[in-house]
Amino acid sequence: MMATEAFLPVPHWSERGEWEPIDERTGERAAWPAGLDPAALPRPRHRLRERVTFLWKGRRRQGEIRDIRLTAAGGGPPTLEYIVYTSGHGYWLPESRID
């Protein structure tokens, strides 16, 4: 019998303009942990499907935002990350790299 791993869902921004808890192991919607108020999470500066300019390896590129998630790597402060698609490739970018 396998032990159940503890996990926290990752907040992903929805097209309805709210955070949704996603289990990234399965890609399915999950439940928020007890006591977490999603309204208290930071709101993204950009919208899904928005065309943006971003910096990648010293070059300015343009693409479309396809996903936005909130991460807390290494126990640090939460960071907004955007996946921007251009020329058939997706790039995970911190909000600071998007104009």
MODELLER restraints for C-alpha pairs under 7 A, 6 or more apart:
rsr = mdl.restraints
at = mdl.atoms
rsr.add(forms.Gaussian(group=physical.xy_distance, feature=features.Distance(at['CA:9:A'], at['CA:21:A']), mean=5.20, stdev=0.5))
rsr.add(forms.Gaussian(group=physical.xy_distance, feature=features.Distance(at['CA:9:A'], at['CA:22:A']), mean=5.06, stdev=0.5))
rsr.add(forms.Gaussian(group=physical.xy_distance, feature=features.Distance(at['CA:9:A'], at['CA:23:A']), mean=4.80, stdev=0.5))
rsr.add(forms.Gaussian(group=physical.xy_distance, feature=features.Distance(at['CA:9:A'], at['CA:24:A']), mean=7.00, stdev=0.5))
rsr.add(forms.Gaussian(group=physical.xy_distance, feature=features.Distance(at['CA:9:A'], at['CA:30:A']), mean=6.42, stdev=0.5))
rsr.add(forms.Gaussian(group=physical.xy_distance, feature=features.Distance(at['CA:10:A'], at['CA:21:A']), mean=5.56, stdev=0.5))
rsr.add(forms.Gaussian(group=physical.xy_distance, feature=features.Distance(at['CA:10:A'], at['CA:22:A']), mean=5.22, stdev=0.5))
rsr.add(forms.Gaussian(group=physical.xy_distance, feature=features.Distance(at['CA:10:A'], at['CA:23:A']), mean=6.41, stdev=0.5))
rsr.add(forms.Gaussian(group=physical.xy_distance, feature=features.Distance(at['CA:10:A'], at['CA:24:A']), mean=6.80, stdev=0.5))
rsr.add(forms.Gaussian(group=physical.xy_distance, feature=features.Distance(at['CA:10:A'], at['CA:69:A']), mean=6.94, stdev=0.5))
rsr.add(forms.Gaussian(group=physical.xy_distance, feature=features.Distance(at['CA:10:A'], at['CA:70:A']), mean=6.64, stdev=0.5))
rsr.add(forms.Gaussian(group=physical.xy_distance, feature=features.Distance(at['CA:10:A'], at['CA:71:A']), mean=6.86, stdev=0.5))
rsr.add(forms.Gaussian(group=physical.xy_distance, feature=features.Distance(at['CA:11:A'], at['CA:19:A']), mean=5.65, stdev=0.5))
rsr.add(forms.Gaussian(group=physical.xy_distance, feature=features.Distance(at['CA:11:A'], at['CA:20:A']), mean=5.40, stdev=0.5))
rsr.add(forms.Gaussian(group=physical.xy_distance, feature=features.Distance(at['CA:11:A'], at['CA:21:A']), mean=4.67, stdev=0.5))
rsr.add(forms.Gaussian(group=physical.xy_distance, feature=features.Distance(at['CA:11:A'], at['CA:22:A']), mean=6.12, stdev=0.5))
rsr.add(forms.Gaussian(group=physical.xy_distance, feature=features.Distance(at['CA:11:A'], at['CA:69:A']), mean=5.60, stdev=0.5))
rsr.add(forms.Gaussian(group=physical.xy_distance, feature=features.Distance(at['CA:11:A'], at['CA:70:A']), mean=5.47, stdev=0.5))
rsr.add(forms.Gaussian(group=physical.xy_distance, feature=features.Distance(at['CA:12:A'], at['CA:19:A']), mean=5.52, stdev=0.5))
rsr.add(forms.Gaussian(group=physical.xy_distance, feature=features.Distance(at['CA:12:A'], at['CA:20:A']), mean=5.30, stdev=0.5))
rsr.add(forms.Gaussian(group=physical.xy_distance, feature=features.Distance(at['CA:12:A'], at['CA:21:A']), mean=6.43, stdev=0.5))
rsr.add(forms.Gaussian(group=physical.xy_distance, feature=features.Distance(at['CA:12:A'], at['CA:22:A']), mean=6.63, stdev=0.5))
rsr.add(forms.Gaussian(group=physical.xy_distance, feature=features.Distance(at['CA:12:A'], at['CA:68:A']), mean=5.61, stdev=0.5))
rsr.add(forms.Gaussian(group=physical.xy_distance, feature=features.Distance(at['CA:12:A'], at['CA:69:A']), mean=4.31, stdev=0.5))
rsr.add(forms.Gaussian(group=physical.xy_distance, feature=features.Distance(at['CA:12:A'], at['CA:70:A']), mean=6.56, stdev=0.5))
rsr.add(forms.Gaussian(group=physical.xy_distance, feature=features.Distance(at['CA:13:A'], at['CA:19:A']), mean=4.62, stdev=0.5))
rsr.add(forms.Gaussian(group=physical.xy_distance, feature=features.Distance(at['CA:13:A'], at['CA:20:A']), mean=6.20, stdev=0.5))
rsr.add(forms.Gaussian(group=physical.xy_distance, feature=features.Distance(at['CA:13:A'], at['CA:68:A']), mean=5.38, stdev=0.5))
rsr.add(forms.Gaussian(group=physical.xy_distance, feature=features.Distance(at['CA:13:A'], at['CA:69:A']), mean=6.20, stdev=0.5))
rsr.add(forms.Gaussian(group=physical.xy_distance, feature=features.Distance(at['CA:14:A'], at['CA:20:A']), mean=6.46, stdev=0.5))
rsr.add(forms.Gaussian(group=physical.xy_distance, feature=features.Distance(at['CA:15:A'], at['CA:48:A']), mean=6.50, stdev=0.5))
rsr.add(forms.Gaussian(group=physical.xy_distance, feature=features.Distance(at['CA:19:A'], at['CA:38:A']), mean=6.33, stdev=0.5))
rsr.add(forms.Gaussian(group=physical.xy_distance, feature=features.Distance(at['CA:21:A'], at['CA:29:A']), mean=5.74, stdev=0.5))
rsr.add(forms.Gaussian(group=physical.xy_distance, feature=features.Distance(at['CA:21:A'], at['CA:30:A']), mean=5.36, stdev=0.5))
rsr.add(forms.Gaussian(group=physical.xy_distance, feature=features.Distance(at['CA:21:A'], at['CA:31:A']), mean=6.27, stdev=0.5))
rsr.add(forms.Gaussian(group=physical.xy_distance, feature=features.Distance(at['CA:21:A'], at['CA:32:A']), mean=6.03, stdev=0.5))
rsr.add(forms.Gaussian(group=physical.xy_distance, feature=features.Distance(at['CA:22:A'], at['CA:28:A']), mean=5.62, stdev=0.5))
rsr.add(forms.Gaussian(group=physical.xy_distance, feature=features.Distance(at['CA:22:A'], at['CA:29:A']), mean=4.50, stdev=0.5))
rsr.add(forms.Gaussian(group=physical.xy_distance, feature=features.Distance(at['CA:22:A'], at['CA:30:A']), mean=5.34, stdev=0.5))
rsr.add(forms.Gaussian(group=physical.xy_distance, feature=features.Distance(at['CA:23:A'], at['CA:29:A']), mean=6.11, stdev=0.5))
rsr.add(forms.Gaussian(group=physical.xy_distance, feature=features.Distance(at['CA:23:A'], at['CA:30:A']), mean=5.69, stdev=0.5))
rsr.add(forms.Gaussian(group=physical.xy_distance, feature=features.Distance(at['CA:48:A'], at['CA:65:A']), mean=5.24, stdev=0.5))
rsr.add(forms.Gaussian(group=physical.xy_distance, feature=features.Distance(at['CA:48:A'], at['CA:66:A']), mean=5.66, stdev=0.5))
rsr.add(forms.Gaussian(group=physical.xy_distance, feature=features.Distance(at['CA:48:A'], at['CA:67:A']), mean=6.39, stdev=0.5))
rsr.add(forms.Gaussian(group=physical.xy_distance, feature=features.Distance(at['CA:49:A'], at['CA:64:A']), mean=5.54, stdev=0.5))
rsr.add(forms.Gaussian(group=physical.xy_distance, feature=features.Distance(at['CA:49:A'], at['CA:65:A']), mean=5.03, stdev=0.5))
rsr.add(forms.Gaussian(group=physical.xy_distance, feature=features.Distance(at['CA:49:A'], at['CA:66:A']), mean=5.84, stdev=0.5))
rsr.add(forms.Gaussian(group=physical.xy_distance, feature=features.Distance(at['CA:50:A'], at['CA:64:A']), mean=5.56, stdev=0.5))
rsr.add(forms.Gaussian(group=physical.xy_distance, feature=features.Distance(at['CA:50:A'], at['CA:65:A']), mean=5.57, stdev=0.5))
rsr.add(forms.Gaussian(group=physical.xy_distance, feature=features.Distance(at['CA:51:A'], at['CA:62:A']), mean=6.94, stdev=0.5))
rsr.add(forms.Gaussian(group=physical.xy_distance, feature=features.Distance(at['CA:51:A'], at['CA:63:A']), mean=5.56, stdev=0.5))
rsr.add(forms.Gaussian(group=physical.xy_distance, feature=features.Distance(at['CA:51:A'], at['CA:64:A']), mean=4.48, stdev=0.5))
rsr.add(forms.Gaussian(group=physical.xy_distance, feature=features.Distance(at['CA:51:A'], at['CA:65:A']), mean=6.57, stdev=0.5))
rsr.add(forms.Gaussian(group=physical.xy_distance, feature=features.Distance(at['CA:52:A'], at['CA:62:A']), mean=5.61, stdev=0.5))
rsr.add(forms.Gaussian(group=physical.xy_distance, feature=features.Distance(at['CA:52:A'], at['CA:63:A']), mean=5.63, stdev=0.5))
rsr.add(forms.Gaussian(group=physical.xy_distance, feature=features.Distance(at['CA:52:A'], at['CA:64:A']), mean=6.18, stdev=0.5))
rsr.add(forms.Gaussian(group=physical.xy_distance, feature=features.Distance(at['CA:52:A'], at['CA:98:A']), mean=6.85, stdev=0.5))
rsr.add(forms.Gaussian(group=physical.xy_distance, feature=features.Distance(at['CA:52:A'], at['CA:99:A']), mean=6.80, stdev=0.5))
rsr.add(forms.Gaussian(group=physical.xy_distance, feature=features.Distance(at['CA:53:A'], at['CA:60:A']), mean=6.53, stdev=0.5))
rsr.add(forms.Gaussian(group=physical.xy_distance, feature=features.Distance(at['CA:53:A'], at['CA:61:A']), mean=5.53, stdev=0.5))
rsr.add(forms.Gaussian(group=physical.xy_distance, feature=features.Distance(at['CA:53:A'], at['CA:62:A']), mean=4.38, stdev=0.5))
rsr.add(forms.Gaussian(group=physical.xy_distance, feature=features.Distance(at['CA:53:A'], at['CA:63:A']), mean=6.55, stdev=0.5))
rsr.add(forms.Gaussian(group=physical.xy_distance, feature=features.Distance(at['CA:53:A'], at['CA:98:A']), mean=6.04, stdev=0.5))
rsr.add(forms.Gaussian(group=physical.xy_distance, feature=features.Distance(at['CA:53:A'], at['CA:99:A']), mean=5.53, stdev=0.5))
rsr.add(forms.Gaussian(group=physical.xy_distance, feature=features.Distance(at['CA:54:A'], at['CA:60:A']), mean=5.57, stdev=0.5))
rsr.add(forms.Gaussian(group=physical.xy_distance, feature=features.Distance(at['CA:54:A'], at['CA:61:A']), mean=5.41, stdev=0.5))
rsr.add(forms.Gaussian(group=physical.xy_distance, feature=features.Distance(at['CA:54:A'], at['CA:62:A']), mean=6.25, stdev=0.5))
rsr.add(forms.Gaussian(group=physical.xy_distance, feature=features.Distance(at['CA:54:A'], at['CA:97:A']), mean=5.69, stdev=0.5))
rsr.add(forms.Gaussian(group=physical.xy_distance, feature=features.Distance(at['CA:54:A'], at['CA:98:A']), mean=4.41, stdev=0.5))
rsr.add(forms.Gaussian(group=physical.xy_distance, feature=features.Distance(at['CA:54:A'], at['CA:99:A']), mean=5.80, stdev=0.5))
rsr.add(forms.Gaussian(group=physical.xy_distance, feature=features.Distance(at['CA:55:A'], at['CA:61:A']), mean=6.26, stdev=0.5))
rsr.add(forms.Gaussian(group=physical.xy_distance, feature=features.Distance(at['CA:55:A'], at['CA:97:A']), mean=5.72, stdev=0.5))
rsr.add(forms.Gaussian(group=physical.xy_distance, feature=features.Distance(at['CA:55:A'], at['CA:98:A']), mean=6.77, stdev=0.5))
rsr.add(forms.Gaussian(group=physical.xy_distance, feature=features.Distance(at['CA:62:A'], at['CA:86:A']), mean=6.66, stdev=0.5))
rsr.add(forms.Gaussian(group=physical.xy_distance, feature=features.Distance(at['CA:63:A'], at['CA:84:A']), mean=5.71, stdev=0.5))
rsr.add(forms.Gaussian(group=physical.xy_distance, feature=features.Distance(at['CA:63:A'], at['CA:85:A']), mean=5.24, stdev=0.5))
rsr.add(forms.Gaussian(group=physical.xy_distance, feature=features.Distance(at['CA:63:A'], at['CA:86:A']), mean=4.58, stdev=0.5))
rsr.add(forms.Gaussian(group=physical.xy_distance, feature=features.Distance(at['CA:64:A'], at['CA:84:A']), mean=5.24, stdev=0.5))
rsr.add(forms.Gaussian(group=physical.xy_distance, feature=features.Distance(at['CA:64:A'], at['CA:85:A']), mean=5.32, stdev=0.5))
rsr.add(forms.Gaussian(group=physical.xy_distance, feature=features.Distance(at['CA:64:A'], at['CA:86:A']), mean=6.75, stdev=0.5))
rsr.add(forms.Gaussian(group=physical.xy_distance, feature=features.Distance(at['CA:65:A'], at['CA:82:A']), mean=6.54, stdev=0.5))
rsr.add(forms.Gaussian(group=physical.xy_distance, feature=features.Distance(at['CA:65:A'], at['CA:83:A']), mean=5.81, stdev=0.5))
rsr.add(forms.Gaussian(group=physical.xy_distance, feature=features.Distance(at['CA:65:A'], at['CA:84:A']), mean=4.40, stdev=0.5))
rsr.add(forms.Gaussian(group=physical.xy_distance, feature=features.Distance(at['CA:65:A'], at['CA:85:A']), mean=6.48, stdev=0.5))
rsr.add(forms.Gaussian(group=physical.xy_distance, feature=features.Distance(at['CA:66:A'], at['CA:83:A']), mean=5.71, stdev=0.5))
rsr.add(forms.Gaussian(group=physical.xy_distance, feature=features.Distance(at['CA:66:A'], at['CA:84:A']), mean=5.90, stdev=0.5))
rsr.add(forms.Gaussian(group=physical.xy_distance, feature=features.Distance(at['CA:66:A'], at['CA:85:A']), mean=6.81, stdev=0.5))
rsr.add(forms.Gaussian(group=physical.xy_distance, feature=features.Distance(at['CA:67:A'], at['CA:82:A']), mean=5.78, stdev=0.5))
rsr.add(forms.Gaussian(group=physical.xy_distance, feature=features.Distance(at['CA:67:A'], at['CA:83:A']), mean=5.14, stdev=0.5))
rsr.add(forms.Gaussian(group=physical.xy_distance, feature=features.Distance(at['CA:68:A'], at['CA:80:A']), mean=6.96, stdev=0.5))
rsr.add(forms.Gaussian(group=physical.xy_distance, feature=features.Distance(at['CA:68:A'], at['CA:81:A']), mean=5.69, stdev=0.5))
rsr.add(forms.Gaussian(group=physical.xy_distance, feature=features.Distance(at['CA:68:A'], at['CA:82:A']), mean=4.52, stdev=0.5))
rsr.add(forms.Gaussian(group=physical.xy_distance, feature=features.Distance(at['CA:68:A'], at['CA:83:A']), mean=6.38, stdev=0.5))
rsr.add(forms.Gaussian(group=physical.xy_distance, feature=features.Distance(at['CA:69:A'], at['CA:80:A']), mean=5.88, stdev=0.5))
rsr.add(forms.Gaussian(group=physical.xy_distance, feature=features.Distance(at['CA:69:A'], at['CA:81:A']), mean=5.39, stdev=0.5))
rsr.add(forms.Gaussian(group=physical.xy_distance, feature=features.Distance(at['CA:69:A'], at['CA:82:A']), mean=6.58, stdev=0.5))
rsr.add(forms.Gaussian(group=physical.xy_distance, feature=features.Distance(at['CA:70:A'], at['CA:78:A']), mean=6.24, stdev=0.5))
rsr.add(forms.Gaussian(group=physical.xy_distance, feature=features.Distance(at['CA:70:A'], at['CA:79:A']), mean=5.56, stdev=0.5))
rsr.add(forms.Gaussian(group=physical.xy_distance, feature=features.Distance(at['CA:70:A'], at['CA:80:A']), mean=4.69, stdev=0.5))
rsr.add(forms.Gaussian(group=physical.xy_distance, feature=features.Distance(at['CA:70:A'], at['CA:81:A']), mean=6.24, stdev=0.5))
rsr.add(forms.Gaussian(group=physical.xy_distance, feature=features.Distance(at['CA:71:A'], at['CA:78:A']), mean=5.35, stdev=0.5))
rsr.add(forms.Gaussian(group=physical.xy_distance, feature=features.Distance(at['CA:71:A'], at['CA:79:A']), mean=5.23, stdev=0.5))
rsr.add(forms.Gaussian(group=physical.xy_distance, feature=features.Distance(at['CA:71:A'], at['CA:80:A']), mean=6.50, stdev=0.5))
rsr.add(forms.Gaussian(group=physical.xy_distance, feature=features.Distance(at['CA:72:A'], at['CA:78:A']), mean=4.41, stdev=0.5))
rsr.add(forms.Gaussian(group=physical.xy_distance, feature=features.Distance(at['CA:72:A'], at['CA:79:A']), mean=6.09, stdev=0.5))
rsr.add(forms.Gaussian(group=physical.xy_distance, feature=features.Distance(at['CA:80:A'], at['CA:94:A']), mean=6.03, stdev=0.5))
rsr.add(forms.Gaussian(group=physical.xy_distance, feature=features.Distance(at['CA:80:A'], at['CA:95:A']), mean=5.91, stdev=0.5))
rsr.add(forms.Gaussian(group=physical.xy_distance, feature=features.Distance(at['CA:81:A'], at['CA:92:A']), mean=6.30, stdev=0.5))
rsr.add(forms.Gaussian(group=physical.xy_distance, feature=features.Distance(at['CA:81:A'], at['CA:93:A']), mean=5.42, stdev=0.5))
rsr.add(forms.Gaussian(group=physical.xy_distance, feature=features.Distance(at['CA:81:A'], at['CA:94:A']), mean=4.57, stdev=0.5))
rsr.add(forms.Gaussian(group=physical.xy_distance, feature=features.Distance(at['CA:81:A'], at['CA:95:A']), mean=6.00, stdev=0.5))
rsr.add(forms.Gaussian(group=physical.xy_distance, feature=features.Distance(at['CA:82:A'], at['CA:92:A']), mean=5.53, stdev=0.5))
rsr.add(forms.Gaussian(group=physical.xy_distance, feature=features.Distance(at['CA:82:A'], at['CA:93:A']), mean=5.18, stdev=0.5))
rsr.add(forms.Gaussian(group=physical.xy_distance, feature=features.Distance(at['CA:82:A'], at['CA:94:A']), mean=6.28, stdev=0.5))
rsr.add(forms.Gaussian(group=physical.xy_distance, feature=features.Distance(at['CA:82:A'], at['CA:95:A']), mean=6.74, stdev=0.5))
rsr.add(forms.Gaussian(group=physical.xy_distance, feature=features.Distance(at['CA:83:A'], at['CA:90:A']), mean=5.97, stdev=0.5))
rsr.add(forms.Gaussian(group=physical.xy_distance, feature=features.Distance(at['CA:83:A'], at['CA:91:A']), mean=5.25, stdev=0.5))
rsr.add(forms.Gaussian(group=physical.xy_distance, feature=features.Distance(at['CA:83:A'], at['CA:92:A']), mean=4.44, stdev=0.5))
rsr.add(forms.Gaussian(group=physical.xy_distance, feature=features.Distance(at['CA:83:A'], at['CA:93:A']), mean=6.25, stdev=0.5))
rsr.add(forms.Gaussian(group=physical.xy_distance, feature=features.Distance(at['CA:84:A'], at['CA:90:A']), mean=5.44, stdev=0.5))
rsr.add(forms.Gaussian(group=physical.xy_distance, feature=features.Distance(at['CA:84:A'], at['CA:91:A']), mean=5.24, stdev=0.5))
rsr.add(forms.Gaussian(group=physical.xy_distance, feature=features.Distance(at['CA:84:A'], at['CA:92:A']), mean=6.59, stdev=0.5))
rsr.add(forms.Gaussian(group=physical.xy_distance, feature=features.Distance(at['CA:85:A'], at['CA:91:A']), mean=6.36, stdev=0.5))
